[in-house]
Amino acid sequence: MKNIVILEDDKSFRELIMSEFDKCNDMQCVASYDKIKDLISDLGTLESDFFWLDISLPDGKSTDFIAEIKQMHPNALVMLCTMHDDDENIFEALKEGADGYILKNTALDKMTDAVYDLFKGGSPMSPFIARKVLHSFRPAENSSGDLKNLTAREKEILSLLAQGYLYKEVADDCTISLETVKKHVQNIYKKLHVQNRTEAIIKFLKEK
């Protein structure tokens, strides 16, 4: 059972998300907060596998505390769910260590899929956010690793990831298992000499 902690000041939205987790057999909301100070006060006593954070709260920005959350809970995952789609907030969150970033206008089932994707090793982002990230990064001057080294299937998977697809959506689209997608992704990383999804997509956009 995965323990979820939610930080969200909109009561109706918070309760909606909590009800979605209640429907899952393998996830449960163990605590919820509408203020950052209350979450940080309890941080040392929480047993959480996942932190669901809004960015703008009545008493500040949650992005200022991602590093502290990660320090106290090094094995926990952090995802931002917010209305903010501007560069400053996006890159601040990713820089501080957020594992995923989705917008509040995302469909509820996609939000749940994003959480599962995180636990399976993905880094979910709303497609709009993924595009902004990709367009804002400048590829390294000495980029190494060629797309020509990838198989047709690996190129297909990388193209879908560049469009913001979750691992589960890639698996469904390609009619393969989730484990097979993960194996392909690891092969892509090795062939392109990159460490993560963002670096792989940057190379894909540069060289395609």
Beta strands, then each sheet from edge to edge (+ up, - down):
strand 1: 2-7
strand 2: 27-33
strand 3: 50-53
strand 4: 56-57
strand 5: 60-61
strand 6: 77-82
strand 7: 100-103
sheet 1: 2+ 1+ 3+ 6+ 7+
sheet 2: 4+ 5-
end
